[in-house]
Amino acid sequence: MRTLAVIGAVIIALVVAGSVLALPRSIIVKVDQTPMAWSDSRLTEKLVTTLSRDQELRVVEANRAAMPLPAFPSDRTNFDSLLEWGVEIGGRYLLTVRVDREGLECRKTFSVPLIFHRWETLAVIAGEIRLLDVQKGRLLLAESFEERVRAARQFQSSSEDDKHDAALHVSAADKSALFGTLEDKLVECIMKKIARHTRGY
């Protein structure tokens, strides 16, 4: 009888443990970026949608929370403030994405002196990502990022060397799609970082 009781207790423990492990972990997502003049950013929407596809995660979008949230820390680099904010909300993870720069840049990417230059117009997004394990009080990730997508390229003779060449211009109609592709690339990068730091936790 005692053996049966022990076996029964083990089975119950395994069932309970399995149920706990199956519970989704919550991740609070906070994205900060300035509006763009030529396109409406969908970075937050794309990030939340992609995260929501992971059945192990329950996403809380801080930018559009159903209930009022406490004020976000003014110092976004202060670990203790971010941790306290996450604890107050009650998430397992806190993901913050700060976009410092998003726009078009014209760069000389290759040059053979006295022969030719290569200029490129690039869509660039740069900033910082932080990922905290609120439950364990750990900073899992704090990295800067810069993603880019080429919009136009022009080879010029050495005598020209003109970054204002009309061939490097991006039409207004193309800018929205271009930045959409750029944000898709950033979301893919962020998801890889999150997976690398949360698997096994």
N, CA, C and O of each residue as an XYZ file, in Angstrom:
804
protein
N       0.832     -1.213      0.000
C       0.000      0.000      0.000
C       0.866      1.263      0.000
O       0.597      2.250     -0.685
N       1.950      1.163      0.834
C       2.822      2.327      0.922
C       3.462      2.627     -0.434
O       3.611      3.786     -0.821
N       3.839      1.559     -1.151
C       4.441      1.739     -2.484
C       3.472      2.409     -3.434
O       3.854      3.296     -4.198
N       2.192      1.979     -3.388
C       1.171      2.585     -4.251
C       0.976      4.049     -3.905
O       0.789      4.885     -4.789
N       1.021      4.358     -2.610
C       0.844      5.745     -2.170
C       1.991      6.613     -2.666
O       1.775      7.746     -3.095
N       3.199      6.089     -2.611
C       4.368      6.834     -3.084
C       4.275      7.075     -4.584
O       4.533      8.176     -5.071
N       3.898      6.013     -5.313
C       3.756      6.142     -6.773
C       2.688      7.177     -7.114
O       2.855      7.992     -8.021
N       1.575      7.123     -6.357
C       0.499      8.093     -6.582
C       0.971      9.509     -6.327
O       0.647     10.418     -7.091
N       1.739      9.709     -5.252
C       2.252     11.038     -4.924
C       3.193     11.555     -6.004
O       3.168     12.737     -6.350
N       4.027     10.656     -6.537
C       4.964     11.043     -7.606
C       4.215     11.463     -8.859
O       4.560     12.457     -9.498
N       3.172     10.687     -9.208
C       2.373     11.001    -10.397
C       1.709     12.366    -10.255
O       1.720     13.177    -11.181
N       1.125     12.606     -9.068
C       0.470     13.902     -8.815
C       1.486     15.036     -8.927
O       1.204     16.079     -9.516
N       2.685     14.817     -8.350
C       3.726     15.848     -8.398
C       4.134     16.156     -9.834
O       4.347     17.311    -10.203
N       4.238     15.094    -10.636
C       4.615     15.289    -12.047
C       3.546     16.037    -12.812
O       3.852     16.894    -13.641
N       2.279     15.712    -12.536
C       1.164     16.400    -13.202
C       1.157     17.871    -12.840
O       0.996     18.735    -13.701
N       1.335     18.152    -11.538
C       1.348     19.554    -11.085
C       2.522     20.301    -11.694
O       2.379     21.432    -12.158
N       3.698     19.653    -11.690
C       4.890     20.293    -12.270
C       4.684     20.574    -13.752
O       5.061     21.635    -14.250
N       4.084     19.615    -14.455
C       3.813     19.804    -15.880
C       2.861     20.948    -16.124
O       3.019     21.706    -17.081
N       1.874     21.076    -15.262
C       0.907     22.163    -15.399
C       1.577     23.505    -15.185
O       1.293     24.460    -15.907
N       2.473     23.593    -14.192
C       3.163     24.847    -13.903
C       4.065     25.237    -15.066
O       4.110     26.395    -15.481
N       4.794     24.224    -15.590
C       5.692     24.509    -16.705
C       4.929     24.934    -17.953
O       5.453     25.669    -18.790
N       3.699     24.470    -18.072
C       2.897     24.782    -19.256
C       2.297     26.186    -19.198
O       1.835     26.720    -20.207
N       2.313     26.775    -17.996
C       1.730     28.105    -17.862
C       2.546     29.111    -18.668
O       3.776     29.078    -18.622
N       1.887     30.004    -19.405
C       2.640     30.989    -20.186
C       3.357     31.989    -19.280
O       2.838     32.414    -18.248
N       4.573     32.347    -19.707
C       5.321     33.373    -18.991
C       4.952     34.721    -19.609
O       4.826     34.831    -20.828
N       4.783     35.719    -18.791
C       4.392     37.025    -19.326
C       5.628     37.858    -19.643
O       6.624     37.813    -18.921
N       5.551     38.612    -20.728
C       6.630     39.519    -21.102
C       6.026     40.900    -21.365
O       5.134     41.053    -22.200
N       6.524     41.888    -20.645
C       6.061     43.271    -20.806
C       6.911     43.912    -21.902
O       8.140     43.853    -21.861
N       6.252     44.517    -22.870
C       6.957     45.109    -24.008
C       6.772     46.622    -23.987
O       5.646     47.119    -24.001
N       7.880     47.346    -23.952
C       7.853     48.822    -23.953
C       8.750     49.322    -25.069
O       9.963     49.114    -25.049
N       8.137     49.987    -26.047
C       8.874     50.518    -27.199
C       8.784     52.034    -27.190
O       7.702     52.597    -27.024
N       9.919     52.690    -27.368
C       9.957     54.154    -27.427
C      10.650     54.587    -28.706
O      11.789     54.205    -28.973
N       9.944     55.392    -29.493
C      10.529     55.947    -30.712
C       9.805     57.223    -31.087
O       8.641     57.416    -30.735
N      10.493     58.086    -31.798
C       9.884     59.329    -32.245
C       9.154     59.088    -33.564
O       9.598     58.267    -34.368
N       8.029     59.796    -33.804
C       7.281     59.608    -35.056
C       8.126     59.980    -36.273
O       8.976     60.868    -36.202
N       7.884     59.298    -37.379
C       8.570     59.607    -38.627
C       7.671     60.475    -39.505
O       6.448     60.330    -39.494
N       8.282     61.363    -40.251
C       7.518     62.292    -41.074
C       6.882     61.624    -42.282
O       5.828     62.063    -42.743
N       7.508     60.560    -42.808
C       7.054     59.983    -44.071
C       6.377     58.621    -43.934
O       5.939     58.051    -44.933
N       6.286     58.093    -42.719
C       5.684     56.769    -42.570
C       5.227     56.549    -41.138
O       5.857     57.036    -40.199
N       4.126     55.812    -40.966
C       3.664     55.431    -39.631
C       4.374     54.157    -39.220
O       4.257     53.129    -39.888
N       5.109     54.224    -38.122
C       5.839     53.051    -37.654
C       4.882     51.983    -37.134
O       3.902     52.291    -36.456
N       5.176     50.734    -37.457
C       4.401     49.594    -36.946
C       5.304     48.654    -36.156
O       5.008     47.469    -36.003
N       6.414     49.206    -35.656
C       7.391     48.382    -34.958
C       6.776     47.691    -33.737
O       6.942     46.485    -33.559
N       6.073     48.446    -32.902
C       5.471     47.864    -31.698
C       4.469     46.784    -32.065
O       4.481     45.696    -31.490
N       3.600     47.086    -33.026
C       2.583     46.125    -33.459
C       3.217     44.839    -33.979
O       2.769     43.743    -33.644
N       4.253     44.973    -34.795
C       4.913     43.800    -35.376
C       5.613     42.974    -34.300
O       5.585     41.744    -34.334
N       6.241     43.664    -33.342
C       6.952     42.965    -32.281
C       5.980     42.199    -31.391
O       6.219     41.039    -31.053
N       4.882     42.853    -31.012
C       3.880     42.214    -30.158
C       3.235     41.028    -30.875
O       3.042     39.971    -30.275
N       2.902     41.201    -32.151
C       2.283     40.123    -32.932
C       3.208     38.915    -33.024
O       2.766     37.778    -32.861
N       4.485     39.157    -33.284
C       5.451     38.061    -33.419
C       5.653     37.357    -32.083
O       5.707     36.128    -32.037
N       5.765     38.113    -31.001
C       5.920     37.512    -29.674
C       4.701     36.687    -29.297
O       4.824     35.648    -28.648
N       3.519     37.152    -29.708
C       2.271     36.470    -29.351
C       2.150     35.100    -30.008
O       1.352     34.272    -29.569
N       2.925     34.858    -31.042
C       2.879     33.549    -31.703
C       3.551     32.463    -30.852
O       3.343     31.270    -31.073
N       4.357     32.895    -29.880
C       4.992     31.941    -28.966
C       3.993     31.594    -27.870
O       3.667     32.439    -27.036
N       3.511     30.367    -27.868
C       2.474     29.961    -26.928
C       2.974     29.930    -25.488
O       2.173     29.838    -24.558
N       4.283     30.005    -25.297
C       4.833     30.007    -23.945
C       4.875     31.408    -23.345
O       5.202     31.575    -22.170
N       4.546     32.406    -24.147
C       4.616     33.785    -23.681
C       3.244     34.455    -23.707
O       2.459     34.260    -24.635
N       2.977     35.239    -22.682
C       1.786     36.102    -22.670
C       2.291     37.535    -22.725
O       3.014     37.981    -21.833
N       1.909     38.250    -23.770
C       2.476     39.569    -24.032
C       1.623     40.670    -23.402
O       0.403     40.702    -23.565
N       2.288     41.565    -22.686
C       1.649     42.754    -22.125
C       2.279     43.962    -22.807
O       3.455     44.257    -22.595
N       1.502     44.654    -23.620
C       2.021     45.818    -24.345
C       1.866     47.059    -23.473
O       0.758     47.563    -23.291
N       2.972     47.545    -22.942
C       2.931     48.680    -22.016
C       2.414     49.942    -22.686
O       1.804     50.787    -22.030
N       2.652     50.081    -23.997
C       2.210     51.286    -24.704
C       0.693     51.373    -24.808
O       0.136     52.466    -24.910
N       0.012     50.203    -24.783
C      -1.446     50.195    -24.939
C      -2.100     49.267    -23.919
O      -3.013     48.515    -24.256
N      -1.641     49.319    -22.692
C      -2.185     48.444    -21.656
C      -3.647     48.785    -21.382
O      -4.042     49.950    -21.418
N      -4.447     47.745    -21.107
C      -5.874     47.940    -20.851
C      -6.108     48.763    -19.593
O      -7.067     49.531    -19.515
N      -5.220     48.599    -18.598
C      -5.342     49.337    -17.347
C      -4.172     50.311    -17.227
O      -3.091     50.047    -17.753
N      -4.381     51.443    -16.534
C      -3.288     52.403    -16.354
C      -2.103     51.760    -15.643
O      -2.277     51.049    -14.653
N      -0.911     52.009    -16.147
C       0.298     51.457    -15.551
C       1.054     52.554    -14.804
O       0.889     53.735    -15.108
N       1.873     52.178    -13.842
C       2.704     53.192    -13.171
C       3.629     53.860    -14.173
O       3.961     53.283    -15.209
N       4.042     55.080    -13.859
C       4.905     55.834    -14.771
C       6.203     55.075    -15.033
O       6.832     54.545    -14.117
N       6.584     55.038    -16.310
C       7.807     54.347    -16.684
C       9.002     55.136    -16.158
O       8.977     56.366    -16.196
N      10.048     54.469    -15.667
C      11.215     55.167    -15.106
C      11.802     56.180    -16.081
O      11.937     55.907    -17.274
N      12.144     57.343    -15.560
C      12.728     58.382    -16.418
C      14.129     58.000    -16.870
O      14.543     58.355    -17.973
N      14.863     57.279    -16.026
C      16.182     56.787    -16.407
C      16.031     55.364    -16.936
O      15.932     54.411    -16.163
N      16.013     55.232    -18.243
C      15.739     53.945    -18.877
C      16.927     52.979    -18.805
O      16.824     51.825    -19.220
N      18.041     53.459    -18.280
C      19.217     52.600    -18.156
C      19.428     52.124    -16.719
O      20.344     51.347    -16.450
N      18.586     52.585    -15.799
C      18.737     52.222    -14.383
C      18.088     50.862    -14.132
O      16.866     50.728    -14.186
N      18.915     49.865    -13.860
C      18.419     48.504    -13.694
C      17.420     48.399    -12.547
O      16.364     47.785    -12.703
N      17.738     48.986    -11.405
C      16.862     48.879    -10.236
C      15.493     49.493    -10.489
O      14.474     48.949    -10.065
N      15.471     50.634    -11.186
C      14.191     51.295    -11.490
C      13.357     50.449    -12.444
O      12.149     50.302    -12.258
N      14.004     49.896    -13.463
C      13.296     49.045    -14.420
C      12.769     47.787    -13.736
O      11.643     47.358    -13.988
N      13.591     47.201    -12.872
C      13.188     45.993    -12.164
C      11.993     46.271    -11.256
O      11.041     45.492    -11.217
N      12.047     47.382    -10.528
C      10.942     47.744     -9.637
C       9.655     47.964    -10.431
O       8.573     47.573     -9.992
N       9.780     48.593    -11.605
C       8.615     48.842    -12.458
C       8.026     47.519    -12.936
O       6.809     47.335    -12.929
N       8.899     46.597    -13.353
C       8.431     45.285    -13.801
C       7.768     44.496    -12.697
O       6.749     43.842    -12.921
N       8.341     44.552    -11.495
C       7.762     43.844    -10.346
C       6.376     44.389    -10.019
O       5.463     43.632     -9.689
N       6.230     45.704    -10.112
C       4.936     46.326     -9.800
C       3.847     45.870    -10.772
O       2.692     45.701    -10.381
N       4.216     45.673    -12.031
C       3.245     45.218    -13.026
C       3.018     43.714    -12.901
O       1.900     43.227    -13.071
N       4.090     42.987    -12.604
C       3.934     41.559    -12.370
C       4.331     40.664    -13.528
O       3.856     39.532    -13.609
N       5.184     41.129    -14.425
C       5.614     40.296    -15.547
C       6.812     39.434    -15.194
O       7.518     39.712    -14.225
N       7.043     38.392    -15.973
C       8.239     37.565    -15.800
C       9.420     38.263    -16.460
O      10.504     38.353    -15.884
N       9.192     38.759    -17.689
C      10.247     39.457    -18.407
C       9.799     40.887    -18.725
O       8.610     41.170    -18.867
N      10.783     41.769    -18.830
C      10.532     43.136    -19.288
C      11.451     43.395    -20.472
O      12.674     43.331    -20.350
N      10.846     43.689    -21.620
C      11.594     44.003    -22.841
C      11.406     45.475    -23.161
O      10.280     45.931    -23.363
N      12.505     46.221    -23.209
C      12.423     47.628    -23.607
C      13.228     47.816    -24.888
O      14.358     47.343    -25.010
N      12.623     48.513    -25.829
C      13.288     48.822    -27.094
C      13.245     50.334    -27.269
O      12.172     50.930    -27.362
N      14.413     50.940    -27.313
C      14.496     52.393    -27.505
C      15.105     52.676    -28.868
O      16.237     52.282    -29.146
N      14.345     53.363    -29.716
C      14.840     53.725    -31.050
C      15.372     55.152    -30.980
O      14.617     56.098    -30.753
N      16.681     55.297    -31.177
C      17.308     56.613    -31.128
C      17.365     57.285    -32.490
O      17.393     58.512    -32.596
N      17.382     56.457    -33.532
C      17.568     57.009    -34.871
C      16.885     56.120    -35.878
O      17.092     54.906    -35.882
N      16.068     56.714    -36.737
C      15.401     55.972    -37.816
C      15.224     56.920    -38.987
O      14.482     57.898    -38.894
N      15.891     56.637    -40.068
C      15.803     57.548    -41.196
C      16.644     57.090    -42.365
O      17.157     55.972    -42.377
N      16.782     57.968    -43.354
C      17.580     57.694    -44.539
C      18.955     58.318    -44.393
O      19.094     59.447    -43.922
N      19.968     57.572    -44.801
C      21.330     58.084    -44.775
C      22.014     57.767    -46.092
O      21.822     56.696    -46.666
N      22.810     58.707    -46.558
C      23.570     58.500    -47.782
C      25.038     58.313    -47.385
O      25.635     59.188    -46.757
N      25.614     57.161    -47.760
C      26.975     56.835    -47.337
C      27.821     56.407    -48.529
O      27.335     55.764    -49.460
N      29.099     56.780    -48.478
C      30.053     56.264    -49.446
C      30.528     54.923    -48.898
O      31.211     54.872    -47.875
N      30.168     53.841    -49.578
C      30.453     52.514    -49.043
C      31.644     51.830    -49.701
O      32.096     50.783    -49.236
N      32.150     52.413    -50.776
C      33.317     51.823    -51.431
C      33.975     52.906    -52.275
O      33.305     53.770    -52.840
N      35.291     52.840    -52.347
C      35.993     53.858    -53.123
C      37.328     53.323    -53.628
O      38.083     52.691    -52.888
N      37.602     53.588    -54.898
C      38.919     53.323    -55.468
C      39.487     54.686    -55.851
O      39.049     55.281    -56.836
N      40.443     55.180    -55.096
C      40.956     56.545    -55.330
C      41.308     56.816    -56.786
O      41.961     56.016    -57.455
N      40.854     57.961    -57.246
C      41.122     58.459    -58.597
C      40.419     57.659    -59.695
O      40.630     57.914    -60.881
N      39.577     56.682    -59.298
C      38.875     55.891    -60.313
C      37.356     56.011    -60.142
O      36.695     56.603    -60.994
N      36.782     55.455    -59.046
C      35.333     55.580    -58.852
C      34.978     55.472    -57.370
O      35.783     55.054    -56.538
N      33.725     55.873    -57.074
C      33.152     55.781    -55.733
C      31.810     55.058    -55.839
O      31.166     55.056    -56.888
N      31.414     54.456    -54.743
C      30.074     53.881    -54.679
C      29.332     54.528    -53.516
O      29.731     54.408    -52.357
N      28.241     55.219    -53.854
C      27.375     55.825    -52.844
C      26.105     54.988    -52.706
O      25.598     54.444    -53.687
N      25.604     54.892    -51.491
C      24.361     54.164    -51.250
C      23.448     54.968    -50.333
O      23.900     55.620    -49.391
N      22.153     54.906    -50.632
C      21.148     55.445    -49.720
C      20.592     54.288    -48.916
O      20.116     53.301    -49.476
N      20.654     54.414    -47.604
C      20.252     53.335    -46.710
C      19.156     53.797    -45.763
O      19.171     54.925    -45.271
N      18.205     52.902    -45.518
C      17.253     53.111    -44.428
C      17.895     52.507    -43.187
O      18.275     51.336    -43.189
N      18.015     53.298    -42.132
C      18.747     52.873    -40.938
C      17.876     53.046    -39.698
O      17.199     54.062    -39.541
N      17.899     52.040    -38.817
C      17.232     52.149    -37.523
C      18.244     51.711    -36.463
O      18.862     50.653    -36.583
N      18.405     52.535    -35.427
C      19.412     52.254    -34.407
C      18.873     52.613    -33.035
O      18.041     53.510    -32.896
N      19.350     51.910    -32.033
C      18.894     52.181    -30.667
C      19.446     51.152    -29.702
O      20.567     50.669    -29.858
N      18.634     50.820    -28.692
C      19.087     49.880    -27.662
C      17.950     48.971    -27.240
O      16.792     49.384    -27.182
N      18.299     47.726    -26.945
C      17.336     46.755    -26.445
C      17.813     46.266    -25.082
O      18.997     45.991    -24.889
N      16.870     46.162    -24.133
C      17.166     45.605    -22.805
C      16.128     44.541    -22.481
O      14.939     44.710    -22.751
N      16.587     43.459    -21.907
C      15.703     42.379    -21.496
C      16.028     42.008    -20.058
O      17.160     41.641    -19.743
N      15.021     42.105    -19.184
C      15.188     41.783    -17.773
C      14.368     40.561    -17.412
O      13.237     40.406    -17.873
N      14.933     39.701    -16.594
C      14.167     38.636    -15.962
C      13.727     39.202    -14.624
O      14.481     39.199    -13.650
N      12.490     39.691    -14.592
C      11.973     40.388    -13.411
C      11.893     39.437    -12.218
O      12.214     39.808    -11.089
N      11.463     38.220    -12.486
C      11.268     37.247    -11.417
C      12.572     36.901    -10.710
O      12.602     36.743     -9.489
N      13.651     36.785    -11.485
C      14.940     36.405    -10.909
C      15.849     37.600    -10.648
O      16.957     37.444    -10.133
N      15.377     38.798    -11.004
C      16.175     39.996    -10.761
C      17.463     40.028    -11.553
O      18.512     40.399    -11.027
N      17.387     39.634    -12.845
C      18.572     39.574    -13.685
C      18.424     40.452    -14.919
O      17.344     40.561    -15.499
N      19.515     41.066    -15.303
C      19.574     41.748    -16.594
C      20.125     40.739    -17.592
O      21.308     40.403    -17.548
N      19.283     40.258    -18.484
C      19.682     39.229    -19.439
C      20.371     39.807    -20.670
O      21.216     39.161    -21.290
N      19.992     41.034    -21.008
C      20.497     41.593    -22.261
C      20.454     43.110    -22.210
O      19.461     43.698    -21.780
N      21.527     43.736    -22.648
C      21.576     45.192    -22.818
C      22.526     45.462    -23.977
O      23.744     45.494    -23.805
N      21.954     45.653    -25.149
C      22.766     45.803    -26.360
C      22.236     46.914    -27.244
O      21.029     47.144    -27.329
N      23.160     47.598    -27.902
C      22.749     48.543    -28.938
C      22.509     47.764    -30.226
O      23.040     46.667    -30.404
N      21.712     48.331    -31.118
C      21.453     47.688    -32.406
C      21.484     48.725    -33.513
O      21.225     49.908    -33.288
N      21.800     48.268    -34.693
C      21.689     49.089    -35.904
C      21.388     48.143    -37.054
O      22.198     47.282    -37.398
N      20.226     48.314    -37.638
C      19.832     47.535    -38.810
C      19.698     48.478    -39.993
O      19.334     49.644    -39.840
N      19.997     47.958    -41.167
C      19.925     48.818    -42.360
C      19.402     48.030    -43.561
O      19.575     46.814    -43.652
N      18.772     48.743    -44.460
C      18.291     48.181    -45.722
C      18.687     49.147    -46.831
O      18.446     50.350    -46.725
N      19.295     48.626    -47.892
C      19.728     49.493    -48.985
C      18.548     49.918    -49.830
O      17.718     49.095    -50.216
N      18.477     51.200    -50.114
C      17.393     51.744    -50.925
C      17.841     52.052    -52.349
O      17.099     51.825    -53.304
N      19.046     52.566    -52.481
C      19.544     52.929    -53.815
C      21.065     52.897    -53.803
O      21.703     53.103    -52.770
N      21.635     52.631    -54.989
C      23.097     52.579    -55.121
C      23.486     53.272    -56.409
O      22.790     53.176    -57.419
N      24.609     53.974    -56.360
C      25.076     54.663    -57.560
C      26.599     54.678    -57.591
O      27.259     55.093    -56.638
N      27.141     54.208    -58.727
C      28.590     54.286    -58.939
C      28.896     55.589    -59.660
O      28.193     55.970    -60.596
N      29.947     56.269    -59.220
C      30.328     57.552    -59.823
C      31.826     57.552    -60.111
O      32.611     56.862    -59.461
N      32.180     58.332    -61.086
C      33.608     58.508    -61.351
C      34.219     59.328    -60.218
O      33.512     60.016    -59.481
N      35.509     59.246    -60.093
C      36.190     59.967    -59.022
C      35.946     61.470    -59.102
O      35.895     62.148    -58.076
N      35.797     61.982    -60.295
C      35.599     63.428    -60.458
C      34.208     63.876    -60.013
O      34.019     65.038    -59.654
N      33.224     62.953    -60.033
C      31.865     63.326    -59.627
C      31.752     63.377    -58.101
O      31.625     64.456    -57.523
N      31.797     62.233    -57.464
C      31.774     62.144    -55.999
C      30.673     63.025    -55.392
O      30.950     63.911    -54.583
N      29.406     62.764    -55.802
C      28.277     63.613    -55.408
C      27.238     62.820    -54.623
O      26.532     61.991    -55.196
N      27.138     63.065    -53.322
C      26.157     62.361    -52.494
C      24.732     62.829    -52.769
O      23.779     62.202    -52.307
N      24.574     63.921    -53.514
C      23.241     64.446    -53.828
C      22.776     64.022    -55.224
O      21.838     64.601    -55.773
N      23.417     63.038    -55.778
C      23.051     62.508    -57.097
C      21.571     62.111    -57.094
O      21.103     61.474    -56.151
N      20.843     62.480    -58.134
C      19.408     62.175    -58.233
C      19.133     60.683    -58.196
O      18.057     60.265    -57.768
N      20.084     59.877    -58.636
C      19.894     58.421    -58.652
C      19.832     57.844    -57.244
O      19.387     56.711    -57.058
N      20.275     58.609    -56.253
C      20.255     58.150    -54.869
C      18.978     58.558    -54.133
O      18.783     58.220    -52.966
N      18.130     59.278    -54.827
C      16.884     59.747    -54.212
C      15.876     58.611    -54.095
O      15.753     57.784    -54.998
N      15.150     58.574    -52.964
C      14.098     57.577    -52.740
C      12.751     58.293    -52.782
O      12.520     59.247    -52.038
N      11.871     57.826    -53.656
C      10.570     58.486    -53.806
C       9.725     58.299    -52.547
O       9.922     57.358    -51.778
N       8.796     59.205    -52.361
C       7.912     59.136    -51.195
C       7.114     57.843    -51.186
O       6.835     57.288    -50.124
N       6.750     57.367    -52.360
C       5.949     56.144    -52.455
C       6.725     54.919    -51.972
O       6.143     53.963    -51.458
N       8.057     54.962    -52.148
C       8.875     53.806    -51.777
C       9.288     53.817    -50.309
O       9.661     52.777    -49.766
N       9.227     54.971    -49.667
C       9.754     55.087    -48.309
C       8.977     54.240    -47.306
O       9.578     53.605    -46.440
N       7.660     54.222    -47.411
C       6.846     53.470    -46.459
C       7.176     51.984    -46.498
O       7.364     51.357    -45.455
N       7.245     51.415    -47.716
C       7.572     49.996    -47.863
C       8.990     49.724    -47.385
O       9.258     48.683    -46.786
N       9.889     50.650    -47.648
C      11.286     50.493    -47.266
C      11.428     50.395    -45.741
O      12.127     49.522    -45.227
N      10.763     51.294    -45.037
C      10.868     51.282    -43.579
C      10.074     50.124    -42.967
O      10.386     49.659    -41.871
N       9.057     49.669    -43.678
C       8.357     48.469    -43.236
C       9.293     47.267    -43.259
O       9.311     46.468    -42.323
N      10.072     47.143    -44.336
C      11.056     46.065    -44.457
C      12.126     46.191    -43.384
O      12.559     45.189    -42.816
N      12.550     47.410    -43.106
C      13.574     47.657    -42.091
C      13.084     47.221    -40.706
O      13.830     46.592    -39.956
N      11.843     47.552    -40.369
C      11.304     47.180    -39.066
C      11.093     45.672    -38.958
O      11.253     45.098    -37.881
N      10.733     45.028    -40.073
C      10.638     43.556    -40.085
C      11.996     42.942    -39.747
O      12.079     41.976    -38.988
N      13.041     43.505    -40.309
C      14.398     43.002    -40.072
C      14.786     43.179    -38.610
O      15.417     42.300    -38.023
N      14.408     44.325    -38.012
C      14.713     44.562    -36.604
C      13.957     43.595    -35.705
O      14.527     43.060    -34.754
N      12.684     43.365    -35.993
C      11.884     42.431    -35.191
C      12.511     41.041    -35.230
O      12.595     40.367    -34.204
N      12.949     40.613    -36.406
C      13.594     39.298    -36.537
C      14.852     39.234    -35.670
O      15.114     38.222    -35.019
N      15.625     40.314    -35.665
C      16.844     40.387    -34.858
C      16.513     40.313    -33.373
O      17.174     39.592    -32.625
N      15.490     41.055    -32.939
C      15.089     41.072    -31.529
C      14.600     39.703    -31.090
O      14.930     39.244    -29.997
N      13.815     39.048    -31.934
C      13.285     37.731    -31.579
C      14.411     36.716    -31.369
O      14.330     35.881    -30.468
N      15.448     36.781    -32.186
C      16.578     35.867    -32.024
C      17.286     36.108    -30.696
O      17.705     35.166    -30.023
N      17.414     37.374    -30.330
C      18.064     37.712    -29.059
C      17.224     37.225    -27.880
O      17.762     36.684    -26.914
N      15.911     37.417    -27.957
C      15.036     36.981    -26.868
C      15.091     35.471    -26.709
O      15.199     34.960    -25.594
N      15.015     34.759    -27.827
C      15.043     33.287    -27.776
C      16.349     32.797    -27.165
O      16.360     31.828    -26.407
N      17.448     33.469    -27.496
C      18.755     33.045    -27.006
C      18.878     33.229    -25.492
O      19.596     32.481    -24.830
N      18.178     34.223    -24.949
C      18.337     34.547    -23.529
C      17.203     34.022    -22.642
O      17.303     34.096    -21.417
N      16.136     33.497    -23.232
C      15.022     33.022    -22.392
C      14.820     31.524    -22.444
O      14.132     30.980    -21.581
N      15.382     30.840    -23.405
C      15.214     29.395    -23.480
C      15.870     28.736    -22.270
O      17.028     29.001    -21.950
N      15.107     27.878    -21.610
C      15.628     27.171    -20.449
C      15.367     27.879    -19.145
O      15.663     27.340    -18.078
N      14.811     29.096    -19.208
C      14.484     29.829    -17.977
C      13.080     29.456    -17.514
O      12.610     29.962    -16.495
